[in-house]
């Protein structure tokens, strides 16, 4: 599904990002959502990708292409763990590091990657991964 523009809102902090992605905590299959932000952290658009019971895939290329299309300065990515465990997997950490490096070459900042499990949210930025 192509990225969609959204009504203007500002994602200024962790609480705002958590609220933006809160619905992911209710999904029964893994789903990833990517928010594209302007320099003032106003939301430009989003992409959602639905995966399977315990895996979802989105390419760095797709996220980078969307960021360029929106002329985004920042990106926040989030995905859920329907298992109820908000601990990032080794694959989550590796993908986050690769995504941050790839976006950096385009002068786009990966602001955070959130892992959501029900009401629990883990920030890979807070963990020092981003």
Secondary structure, DSSP 8 states (H G I E B T S, - for coil): ---EE----B--SHHHHHHHTGGGGG-SS-EEEEEEE-TT-BEEEEEEEE--SS-----HHHHHHHHHHHT-SEEEEEEE-TTS-----HHHHHHHHHHHHHHHHTT-EEEEEEEEETTEEEETTTTT--
